[in-house]
Structures are given as structure tokens and as C-alpha cells.
Amino acid sequence: MQDLRSINPIRLKQIYKLLLCLMVASLMACNTNSRKEKAIDTFKGSYQDNVKGIVSLRTFDHYTRRLKDGYGFYVAPNLVVTNLSFVQGAYKAKASPMDLEDFSSVQGYVAYDVDLDLVLLKVTRRNLNYLSLKDATFKADSVYQLYRNNRKLYFNEDALGTGIVSDTITYKPYDGEFKPGNPVFAKSHRLAGMVQETDDSKRVLEAKWINQLIEQKSSSPESIYELRNKSNKVYISHTKVKGFRIITNMGNIELALSDQTPVYRDNFIKLVSDHFYDSLLVHRVIKDFLVQTGAADSKYAKKDDVVGWQGPGYTLKMNIVPELFHKRGMIAASKLPEDRNRHNRSDGSQFYIVAGRRFSDAELDDLEAEKGIKYTTAQRKSYTTVGGAPYLDGDYTVFGWVTKGMDVVDKMAGVKTYAIDRPVNEIRIKTIEIIRK
């Protein structure tokens, strides 16, 4: 090899320039190849691959009666995401490969987000064909959704609206037939998002928010029944509420609530706003005594079911106000028997309306001696002229009164009943409306 020092300086300079040019050209070629490699989409997907990650979900009440059918999809081997609103109110759930009757248990939930309407469920059946969140895209304006019919796989394609972006949510409006809880995919077969349904519209939520939910997951699942009261809704102020209208299949009853029992008042506003009472039975009636409703287990009860044991999942501290007593037309909170209610608390949702009867002074004297109480002059006048249920005073929280519709209450109280005072012919609350001031 020739010694560089023996080469002519001019010649050496030319060699250096040539080497420098070769190095620059080589670097440019490498960068170009690198850019080309990055531009190549290596994601490989298909309809058949995607359908393996989708599940049918089915919810049940505590009697194992079927409530709702919906969809979700695997985002990890044993984690399924779906809409929180779909499972709220259910006692348990099961999952099956999409549109097939092969259900296995859902163990519970490990994360949820009220604002995003998302819940992450832990399931017993592991699935390695979960949908990839890291490969998801939200750029597609046209997406498809999969479904099965007679075990054959089909897809529907549709367009999405312009994306709406904020710090807390990213979604695209959608007005079509896609099913809530079901994922949608871009033409490249990448996951695009999940369909959600609000009160009056649909949307496709960007998949990245599911990733955020996974980061918050707990190590052990909790019962999905605990999700029934999860909410961050802002409820109407009691100062704007004049009263309530209970709409039933036997007529309407209007009522007002007392400001002397504010916890009960505000709790009732919340339950009515959440439509908790919709479709519940008036499950207990006794002539000349009361009509009772608000039991969560009455919504899907069959004819021979024993109901009246479930409320909203919480109880309320008793609040006895002497001025609020059990005269005819008053509303009070029921409670479980002492053997199942050692803290003597009121049920969170069940209430009764006093139909009552008139009592004589002698009967009131006997009750005073028996209960160790003293009825006021106003109470005696009410019980002897209007009527009521004086033997309940001091034992239950009275928190409101009927303002219109006592004829409907009397009609309900007088219907034919069978076991545990349940009406033979169903009396059902359609809904309860808030009457604003």
C-alpha cells in the first residue's frame, strides 16, 4: 500500500473530495431508504382476523333473567371493552364470540369512565386474537362494521362525520345503522373506534381513549352490579322543583317533598332524573293502609317472584320530623326488617303512600300507651277526621305528601292481591316526571 505522504498534495486533495462525495451520497441513499421503509404499511389485517376479536354481550338481572344484548371487543387476552351505559343496572353479564350462542362468564369490571361511557370487563375466556389498539387509525372517513347472519360473515360500510376534538374526547358524529359497542374498521382493516349511542345521536369514539382506560385498570375485578350508580351528572336544584308526577297504568299521582328532609328530597330528585323508577311495579298494596313501590327487583319480576328486597344499592339514615307524620296522603321511606337491617336505615328508593283509615280517640290512646308516645292535638285531629297510619309514627321517615291523585291511590289500594299483598293484575310505573316551578 502506498504511503499517503508520498502522493502529490494536489492529487491527495482530489482523493479527499472524491471520498467526501461518496460518503454524502451514501448517507443520502440511506436516508432515502429509511424514509421509504417508514412509508411502507406493514400492518396486515382482514375481515376474518377482525371478527375474532368481537364479542356479543348479554346482561342479566339477579334472577338470571335476560336483560339486554349488545357488543364489545377484546383489547387484551382477557379484557373486553364496551359501553358503560350498556351494563349499568345489570347484575351480571356473559360474553360470546360475535353473534354466536357460546356464552361464558364476565368476571367483573376493572375500569370505567363515565364521561367516555366506557367500561373494561374482565372475562373468563381468553382470546389471543384481540384487536390492536397501537395500530388503530382515526383518519378514515369511510369505515365498516362486521356482523354474522346464520354464521356467515358480512360487513356494512358507511361514512363518518367530521371529527370533533377536545382535551377530553375525540369522536366523529355518525347517523346510521352501526350497532353500539361494536368496533368499526378502516378499509386497511385497522381499528378506527367504537360506536356509542347517546340519548339522541350516535358517534364513533377514537380508539386511543380505550388505551387510556386500560392504563387505569385495577388488578382485581369488581361486580358489574356496582356500576349501577356511577354518574357525574349534575342534577336539577330542588329550588327549581315544584313537585313530581307519577304516571302509572292506573292513573297519575302528583306529590311534593319536604325541605325538612333534604337528603331524601335530593335522593328522590336524583333517582327520578336517572329514570330509576321507570317500569317498576307497585308491588305491595293493602286496602285502608298503603301502596308501595320503588323496588329494583320488580322491574323484570315474573308472576310468582317475591319482590321488594332490592333498592338502588344504598340506604339512608332515618330522619324523623315530628311535623311530618303518617296522616292520609303522606309519603314515607320503607325499610327492611330488623333482622336484615341492624342499623335501622331506610331503603334508598322504596317508598309508600299512606291510604290509611280514620282512628278513634280510644284507639289513639291505646297506641300512645303501646308505643310510649304522645300525639299532638293536630295529629289527633288528622287521624280522627282525615285518617292515616298512626302506628307507623316514629319508625319510618316521612318526607313528602300527595298533592293530587288520592283517588288513584285508593283505587290501587283496593285491587285484588295474592301472596305478600302483590296485585294480581300488574300496576306499573311508566315514569315519574319532574314538575318545574
C-alpha positions, 0 to 999 in steps of 0.5 A: 500500500502506498504511503499517503505522504508520498502522493502529490498534495494536489492529487491527495486533495482530489482523493479527499473530495472524491471520498467526501462525495461518496460518503454524502451520497451514501448517507443520502441513499440511506436516508432515502431508504429509511424514509421509504421503509417508514412509508411502507404499511406493514400492518396486515389485517382482514375481515376474518382476523377482525371478527375474532376479536368481537364479542356479543354481550348479554346482561342479566338481572339477579334472577338470571333473567335476560336483560339486554344484548349488545357488543364489545371487543377484546383489547387484551387476552382477557379484557373486553371493552364496551359501553358503560351505559350498556351494563349499568343496572345489570347484575351480571353479564356473559360474553360470546364470540360475535353473534354466536350462542357460546356464552361464558362468564364476565368476571367483573369490571376493572375500569370505567369512565363515565364521561367516555361511557366506557367500561373494561370487563374482565372475562373468563375466556381468553382470546389471543386474537384481540384487536390492536389498539397501537395500530388503530387509525382515526383518519378514515372517513369511510369505515365498516362494521362486521356482523354474522347472519346464520354464521356467515360473515358480512360487513356494512360500510358507511361514512363518518362525520367530521371529527370533533376534538377536545382535551377530553374526547375525540369522536366523529358524529355518525347517523346510521345503522352501526350497532353500539359497542361494536368496533368499526374498521378502516378499509386497511382493516385497522381499528378506527373506534367504537360506536356509542349511542347517546340519548339522541345521536350516535358517534364513533369514539377514537380508539386511543381513549380505550388505551387510556382506560386500560392504563387505569385498570385495577388488578382485581375485578369488581361486580358489574352490579356496582356500576349501577350508580356511577354518574357525574351528572349534575342534577336539577336544584330542588329550588327549581322543583315544584313537585313530581308526577307519577304516571302509572297504568292506573292513573297519575299521582302528583306529590311534593317533598319536604325541605325538612328532609333534604337528603331524601328530597335530593335522593328522590330528585336524583333517582327520578332524573336517572329514570330509576323508577321507570317500569317498576311495579307497585308491588305491595298494596293493602286496602285502608293502609298503603301502596308501595313501590320503588323496588329494583327487583320488580322491574323484570319480576315474573308472576310468582317472584317475591319482590321488594328486597332490592333498592338502588344499592344504598340506604339512608339514615332515618330522619324523623320530623315530628311535623311530618307524620303518617296522616292520609296522603303522606309519603314515607321511606320503607325499610327492611326488617330488623333482622336484615337491617341492624342499623335501622336505615331506610331503603334508598328508593322504596317508598309508600303512600299512606291510604290509611283509615280514620282512628278513634280517640280510644284507639289513639290512646291505646297506641300512645300507651303501646308505643310510649308516645304522645300525639299532638292535638293536630295529629289527633285531629288528622287521624280522627277526621282525615285518617292515616297510619298512626302506628307507623309514627316514629319508625319510618321517615316521612318526607313528602305528601300527595298533592293530587291523585288520592283517588288513584291511590285508593283505587290501587289500594283496593285491587285484588292481591295474592301472596305478600299483598302483590296485585294480581293484575300488574300496576306499573310505573311508566315514569315519574316526571319532574314538575318545574316551578 
